[in-house]
Amino acid sequence: MARVRAAGRPPLVVGLIAEMPMRRRIFLPIGRVTSLDAESVVLNTGTLNLRRFEKRAGEMLILEELLDRRVSFVDDGSPGVVIDVAMESDRSGEWTLGRLAVREVTGRLSRRGQLHQVDWYEVSGLLAPPADQGTESLLAVLEKMRPADLAHALQEMSDARRNEVAKALDDERLADVMSELPEHDQVEILGTLDRERAADVLEEMDPDDAADLLAELPPPEQEVLLDLMHPDESRPVRALMIYAEGTAGAVMTSEPVILTPDATVAEALARVREPQVSPCVAAQVFVTRPPMATPTGRYLGMVHFQRLLREPPASLVGSIVENDVDPLHPDTTLQGITRRMATYNMVAMPVVDDKGRLVGAATVDDLLDHLLPDDWREHRE
């Protein structure tokens, strides 16, 4: 973080912003930093102020506000884009943003502009409100973040910057990040996308997350987006939206791991190893008669992941299925799901309709999402 100074002097670096595990950003004064590299920051003290960081007037967050900023070279007025910023220490020990890496904007798609290393005063437009700030360099910084951490970073940005970055993410990445945002932020970001792109992002979301998001929109808008989605993707979302809020049907995922009794243990292990399957969903497979898409044929029981690890690969899952725990009904309340999961120490439970068909699975992660306060994804002390 840097503090803006007058008379064209480069901003003074006053500290670093660090992410804490509980989604809190704290301030580290630059005077306490003794060494700094790509892997670590070493401080001269073991005492930290853990109060949540809040930006003040006259301060700038360097990565968010300077990367991808459109500027002009002072000597000839030609346009450029900031792609990196360097801080330098002077004789007094103060750190300033003295140097910038700026790439020329050529206007030709086939050719990247020349890269220049310039002093702060050699370009203009660094402190003016950005009219058109790109996202390429910032996305490179955020690329390796987990979806939940990237969602946190987006919440710290201004609304305009957050929407720019969200639009620049690919559909799958944006879907993962939106699932970690508060509902009002999800709705706002979705509203900045054209309807075809919004439908594409909804297709990439888990059906239960897409259903929760659509429930926040007016019914006419829901129908428009559902109609734009591929029928195979919209069908499970429509099915989830018929259940009453606060029930197993409303919180369940309609895409658990489902196998028929003649599947082998090896096949079951291959399914739970698929990278797109979440840990809670992968903790067990559900065994049903065909068809295997929800609503399935008759529900037979489940096999826990640990049991699969103890059985020969060629064994049939039908021979080790467990059915001594009654499944949930779609109308089971959140309190009822919580009691059952706690009683049997389970992370997911089958949801079966009146016809004995598996319609989904209620998982502990989705249950927590609905049991926590509505604003739990907001930044709170």
C-alpha positions as CSV (number, residue, x, y, z in Angstrom):
1,M,0.0,0.0,0.0
2,A,1.2,3.5,-0.8
3,R,0.4,7.1,0.2
4,V,-0.1,9.6,-2.6
5,R,2.1,12.7,-2.3
6,A,1.9,16.1,-4.0
7,A,4.0,17.9,-6.6
8,G,4.4,14.8,-8.8
9,R,6.5,13.0,-6.3
10,P,6.2,9.2,-6.4
11,P,3.9,7.7,-3.8
12,L,5.4,6.6,-0.5
13,V,5.1,2.9,0.3
14,V,3.8,2.7,3.9
15,G,3.2,-1.0,4.3
16,L,2.0,-4.4,3.0
17,I,-1.5,-5.9,3.2
18,A,-1.5,-9.5,4.3
19,E,-4.3,-12.0,4.1
20,M,-5.2,-13.8,7.3
21,P,-6.8,-17.3,7.3
22,M,-10.2,-16.1,8.4
23,R,-10.6,-13.9,5.4
24,R,-9.2,-10.8,7.1
25,R,-6.7,-8.4,5.6
26,I,-4.2,-6.8,8.0
27,F,-1.7,-4.0,7.7
28,L,2.1,-4.6,8.1
29,P,4.0,-1.2,8.4
30,I,6.9,-1.1,6.0
31,G,9.2,0.0,8.9
32,R,8.8,-3.4,10.5
33,V,9.9,-5.3,7.3
34,T,13.5,-6.4,7.5
35,S,13.6,-8.6,4.3
36,L,11.3,-9.2,1.4
37,D,11.3,-11.8,-1.4
38,A,8.9,-13.8,-3.5
39,E,8.4,-16.5,-0.9
40,S,8.4,-14.6,2.5
41,V,8.3,-11.4,4.4
42,V,10.5,-11.2,7.5
43,L,9.5,-8.7,10.3
44,N,11.5,-7.3,13.1
45,T,8.7,-8.0,15.6
46,G,6.5,-10.8,16.6
47,T,3.6,-8.4,17.5
48,L,1.0,-7.7,14.9
49,N,-2.1,-5.5,14.9
50,L,-4.8,-8.0,13.8
51,R,-7.5,-5.3,13.3
52,R,-9.0,-5.6,9.8
53,F,-7.4,-3.3,7.3
54,E,-9.4,-0.4,5.9
55,K,-8.1,1.9,3.2
56,R,-8.1,5.6,4.1
57,A,-8.3,8.7,1.9
58,G,-5.0,9.4,0.0
59,E,-3.9,5.8,0.0
60,M,-3.7,3.4,-2.9
61,L,-3.6,-0.4,-3.2
62,I,-0.9,-0.9,-5.7
63,L,-1.8,-4.2,-7.4
64,E,-5.5,-3.3,-7.6
65,E,-5.2,0.3,-8.7
66,L,-2.1,0.5,-10.8
67,L,-1.8,-2.8,-12.7
68,D,-3.4,-2.6,-16.1
69,R,-4.0,1.1,-15.8
70,R,-4.0,3.1,-19.0
71,V,-1.5,5.9,-19.0
72,S,0.3,8.2,-21.4
73,F,4.0,8.8,-22.0
74,V,4.8,12.4,-21.1
75,D,7.3,12.9,-23.9
76,D,5.0,12.1,-26.8
77,G,1.6,11.5,-25.4
78,S,1.5,7.9,-26.7
79,P,-0.7,5.4,-24.7
80,G,0.6,2.6,-22.6
81,V,-0.5,0.1,-20.0
82,V,1.2,-0.5,-16.6
83,I,2.1,-4.1,-16.2
84,D,4.4,-4.0,-13.2
85,V,5.5,-1.6,-10.4
86,A,8.8,-1.5,-8.5
87,M,9.4,0.0,-5.1
88,E,12.8,1.4,-4.2
89,S,14.5,2.5,-1.0
90,D,16.3,5.8,-0.7
91,R,19.2,6.8,1.6
92,S,16.8,7.8,4.4
93,G,15.2,4.3,4.3
94,E,11.9,5.4,2.8
95,W,10.4,3.2,0.1
96,T,8.8,4.8,-3.0
97,L,7.1,3.6,-6.2
98,G,9.9,5.0,-8.3
99,R,9.9,2.7,-11.4
100,L,7.2,1.3,-13.6
101,A,7.1,-1.2,-16.4
102,V,4.8,0.2,-19.1
103,R,3.9,-1.5,-22.4
104,E,3.1,0.6,-25.4
105,V,-0.4,0.3,-26.8
106,T,0.0,-0.2,-30.6
107,G,-3.6,-0.6,-31.7
108,R,-2.5,-3.7,-33.8
109,L,-3.8,-7.1,-32.7
110,S,-0.9,-8.9,-34.3
111,R,1.9,-7.0,-32.4
112,R,2.6,-6.4,-28.8
113,G,4.0,-3.0,-28.0
114,Q,7.5,-2.4,-26.7
115,L,8.1,-2.7,-23.0
116,H,9.6,0.4,-21.2
117,Q,11.0,0.8,-17.8
118,V,10.2,4.4,-16.8
119,D,10.3,6.7,-13.7
120,W,7.0,7.7,-12.1
121,Y,7.1,11.2,-13.5
122,E,7.6,10.0,-17.1
123,V,4.0,8.9,-17.5
124,S,0.7,10.6,-16.8
125,G,-2.7,9.3,-15.7
126,L,-1.5,7.2,-12.7
127,L,-3.6,9.0,-10.2
128,A,-6.6,9.9,-12.2
129,P,-9.8,7.8,-11.9
130,P,-9.3,5.0,-14.5
131,A,-11.8,5.2,-17.3
132,D,-10.8,1.9,-18.8
133,Q,-8.5,-0.2,-16.7
134,G,-7.6,-3.6,-18.1
135,T,-7.3,-6.9,-16.1
136,E,-4.5,-9.0,-17.7
137,S,-1.7,-8.3,-15.3
138,L,-4.0,-8.4,-12.2
139,L,-5.4,-11.7,-13.3
140,A,-1.9,-13.1,-13.6
141,V,-1.4,-12.1,-9.9
142,L,-4.7,-13.7,-8.8
143,E,-4.4,-16.8,-11.0
144,K,-3.3,-19.3,-8.4
145,M,-5.8,-18.2,-5.7
146,R,-8.4,-20.6,-4.5
147,P,-11.9,-19.6,-5.5
148,A,-12.8,-18.6,-1.9
149,D,-9.7,-16.4,-1.6
150,L,-10.3,-14.8,-5.0
151,A,-13.9,-14.1,-4.0
152,H,-12.5,-12.4,-0.9
153,A,-10.1,-10.3,-3.0
154,L,-13.0,-9.2,-5.3
155,Q,-15.0,-8.0,-2.3
156,E,-12.1,-5.7,-1.3
157,M,-12.2,-4.0,-4.8
158,S,-14.3,-1.2,-5.9
159,D,-17.6,-2.2,-7.6
160,A,-16.4,-1.2,-11.0
161,R,-13.0,-2.9,-10.6
162,R,-14.6,-6.1,-9.2
163,N,-17.0,-6.3,-12.2
164,E,-14.2,-5.8,-14.7
165,V,-12.2,-8.6,-13.2
166,A,-15.2,-10.9,-12.9
167,K,-16.0,-10.3,-16.6
168,A,-12.4,-11.2,-17.6
169,L,-12.5,-14.6,-15.9
170,D,-13.4,-17.6,-18.0
171,D,-16.9,-19.2,-17.4
172,E,-15.7,-22.1,-15.2
173,R,-13.5,-19.9,-13.0
174,L,-16.1,-17.2,-12.6
175,A,-18.7,-19.9,-11.7
176,D,-16.4,-21.2,-8.9
177,V,-15.7,-17.7,-7.6
178,M,-19.4,-16.6,-7.6
179,S,-20.3,-19.6,-5.5
180,E,-18.1,-18.2,-2.8
181,L,-19.6,-14.7,-2.9
182,P,-22.5,-13.2,-0.9
183,E,-25.7,-13.4,-2.9
184,H,-26.1,-9.7,-3.5
185,D,-22.6,-9.7,-5.1
186,Q,-23.5,-12.7,-7.2
187,V,-26.6,-10.9,-8.5
188,E,-24.8,-7.7,-9.3
189,I,-22.0,-9.5,-11.2
190,L,-24.5,-11.6,-13.1
191,G,-26.4,-8.4,-14.0
192,T,-23.2,-7.0,-15.6
193,L,-23.0,-9.9,-18.1
194,D,-25.0,-10.3,-21.2
195,R,-27.7,-12.9,-20.9
196,E,-26.0,-15.5,-23.0
197,R,-22.8,-15.2,-20.9
198,A,-24.8,-15.3,-17.7
199,A,-26.5,-18.5,-18.9
200,D,-23.1,-20.0,-19.7
201,V,-21.8,-19.2,-16.2
202,L,-24.9,-20.7,-14.6
203,E,-24.3,-23.9,-16.5
204,E,-20.8,-24.2,-15.0
205,M,-22.1,-23.7,-11.5
206,D,-23.3,-26.7,-9.4
207,P,-27.0,-27.0,-9.9
208,D,-27.8,-26.2,-6.2
209,D,-25.7,-23.0,-6.3
210,A,-27.3,-22.0,-9.6
211,A,-30.7,-22.6,-8.2
212,D,-29.9,-20.5,-5.1
213,L,-28.7,-17.6,-7.3
214,L,-31.7,-17.8,-9.6
215,A,-34.0,-17.7,-6.6
216,E,-32.6,-14.1,-6.0
217,L,-33.8,-12.9,-9.4
218,P,-37.3,-11.9,-10.5
219,P,-39.3,-14.8,-12.0
220,P,-39.3,-13.4,-15.5
221,E,-35.5,-13.1,-15.5
222,Q,-35.2,-16.6,-14.0
223,E,-37.2,-18.0,-17.0
224,V,-35.1,-16.1,-19.6
225,L,-31.9,-17.5,-18.2
226,L,-33.2,-21.0,-17.7
227,D,-34.4,-21.0,-21.3
228,L,-30.9,-19.9,-22.5
229,M,-29.2,-22.7,-20.7
230,H,-28.7,-26.1,-22.3
231,P,-31.7,-28.3,-21.4
232,D,-29.4,-30.9,-19.8
233,E,-28.0,-28.2,-17.6
234,S,-31.2,-26.4,-16.8
235,R,-33.2,-29.5,-16.0
236,P,-31.6,-30.3,-12.6
237,V,-31.7,-26.6,-11.7
238,R,-35.5,-26.4,-12.4
239,A,-35.9,-29.5,-10.3
240,L,-34.2,-28.0,-7.3
241,M,-36.2,-24.7,-7.5
242,I,-39.5,-26.5,-6.8
243,Y,-38.5,-27.3,-3.2
244,A,-39.4,-25.1,-0.2
245,E,-36.6,-23.0,1.3
246,G,-35.0,-24.6,4.3
247,T,-35.6,-28.2,3.3
248,A,-33.4,-31.0,2.2
249,G,-34.7,-30.6,-1.3
250,A,-33.6,-27.0,-1.4
251,V,-30.1,-27.5,-0.1
252,M,-29.1,-30.8,-1.7
253,T,-26.9,-31.4,-4.7
254,S,-28.7,-33.3,-7.5
255,E,-25.4,-34.7,-8.8
256,P,-23.9,-37.1,-6.2
257,V,-21.8,-40.1,-7.2
258,I,-24.3,-42.7,-8.3
259,L,-23.6,-46.3,-9.3
260,T,-25.6,-49.4,-10.0
261,P,-25.1,-52.5,-7.8
262,D,-23.1,-54.3,-10.6
263,A,-20.4,-51.6,-10.7
264,T,-17.0,-52.7,-9.3
265,V,-15.1,-51.1,-6.4
266,A,-12.5,-50.0,-9.0
267,E,-15.1,-48.1,-10.9
268,A,-16.4,-46.5,-7.7
269,L,-12.9,-45.4,-6.8
270,A,-12.3,-44.0,-10.3
271,R,-15.5,-41.9,-9.9
272,V,-14.6,-40.4,-6.6
273,R,-11.1,-39.5,-7.8
274,E,-12.5,-37.2,-10.5
275,P,-11.2,-33.8,-9.9
276,Q,-14.5,-32.0,-10.2
277,V,-16.1,-34.0,-7.4
278,S,-16.0,-32.1,-4.1
279,P,-14.6,-33.9,-1.0
280,C,-18.0,-34.1,0.7
281,V,-19.6,-35.6,-2.4
282,A,-16.6,-38.0,-2.9
283,A,-16.9,-39.4,0.6
284,Q,-19.5,-42.0,-0.5
285,V,-21.2,-43.4,-3.5
286,F,-24.9,-44.0,-3.7
287,V,-26.2,-47.3,-5.2
288,T,-29.5,-47.4,-7.1
289,R,-31.3,-49.2,-9.8
290,P,-31.1,-47.6,-13.3
291,P,-31.4,-44.9,-14.4
292,M,-28.5,-43.3,-12.6
293,A,-29.4,-39.7,-13.2
294,T,-31.6,-38.1,-10.5
295,P,-34.4,-39.0,-10.0
296,T,-32.9,-42.5,-10.2
297,G,-34.4,-45.9,-10.0
298,R,-35.0,-47.4,-6.6
299,Y,-32.5,-46.4,-4.0
300,L,-30.6,-49.3,-2.5
301,G,-28.0,-47.8,-0.1
302,M,-24.6,-46.2,0.0
303,V,-20.9,-47.3,0.3
304,H,-18.5,-45.1,2.2
305,F,-15.1,-44.2,0.6
306,Q,-13.2,-45.9,3.4
307,R,-15.0,-49.2,2.8
308,L,-14.1,-49.0,-0.9
309,L,-10.4,-48.8,0.1
310,R,-10.7,-52.0,2.1
311,E,-12.3,-54.1,-0.6
312,P,-10.7,-55.9,-3.6
313,P,-11.0,-53.8,-6.8
314,A,-13.1,-56.5,-8.6
315,S,-15.7,-56.7,-5.8
316,L,-19.2,-55.4,-6.7
317,V,-20.5,-52.4,-4.8
318,G,-23.9,-54.2,-4.5
319,S,-22.2,-56.8,-2.2
320,I,-21.0,-54.1,0.3
321,V,-23.9,-51.6,0.2
322,E,-25.1,-50.2,3.5
323,N,-28.8,-49.4,4.0
324,D,-29.1,-49.3,7.8
325,V,-29.5,-45.5,7.9
326,D,-32.9,-44.2,6.7
327,P,-32.5,-41.6,4.0
328,L,-33.8,-38.0,4.2
329,H,-37.0,-36.9,2.6
330,P,-37.0,-33.8,0.4
331,D,-39.2,-32.0,3.1
332,T,-36.8,-32.7,5.9
333,T,-35.9,-29.5,7.7
334,L,-32.4,-28.1,8.2
335,Q,-32.6,-29.0,11.9
336,G,-33.6,-32.5,11.0
337,I,-30.7,-32.9,8.6
338,T,-28.2,-31.6,11.2
339,R,-29.4,-34.0,13.8
340,R,-29.2,-37.0,11.5
341,M,-25.7,-36.1,10.3
342,A,-24.5,-35.5,13.8
343,T,-26.1,-38.8,15.0
344,Y,-24.4,-40.9,12.4
345,N,-21.2,-38.9,11.9
346,M,-21.9,-38.4,8.2
347,V,-20.8,-35.7,5.7
348,A,-23.5,-36.5,3.2
349,M,-26.9,-38.2,3.3
350,P,-29.2,-39.5,0.5
351,V,-32.4,-37.6,-0.2
352,V,-35.1,-40.0,-1.4
353,D,-38.7,-39.2,-2.6
354,D,-42.0,-40.9,-1.9
355,K,-41.4,-43.3,-4.8
356,G,-38.1,-44.5,-3.3
357,R,-36.0,-42.7,-5.9
358,L,-32.7,-40.9,-5.1
359,V,-33.2,-37.3,-6.0
360,G,-30.0,-35.9,-4.5
361,A,-27.7,-35.8,-1.5
362,A,-27.5,-33.2,1.3
363,T,-23.9,-32.5,2.1
364,V,-22.4,-30.9,5.2
365,D,-20.8,-28.0,3.2
366,D,-24.2,-27.0,1.7
367,L,-25.9,-27.4,5.1
368,L,-23.4,-25.0,6.7
369,D,-24.0,-22.5,4.0
370,H,-27.7,-22.4,5.0
371,L,-27.2,-22.6,8.7
372,L,-24.7,-19.8,9.0
373,P,-26.1,-16.2,9.1
374,D,-27.0,-14.8,5.7
375,D,-24.1,-12.4,5.8
376,W,-21.4,-14.9,6.8
377,R,-19.5,-14.3,3.6
378,E,-19.2,-10.6,4.4
379,H,-16.0,-9.4,6.1
380,R,-16.6,-9.3,9.8
381,E,-14.4,-9.2,12.8
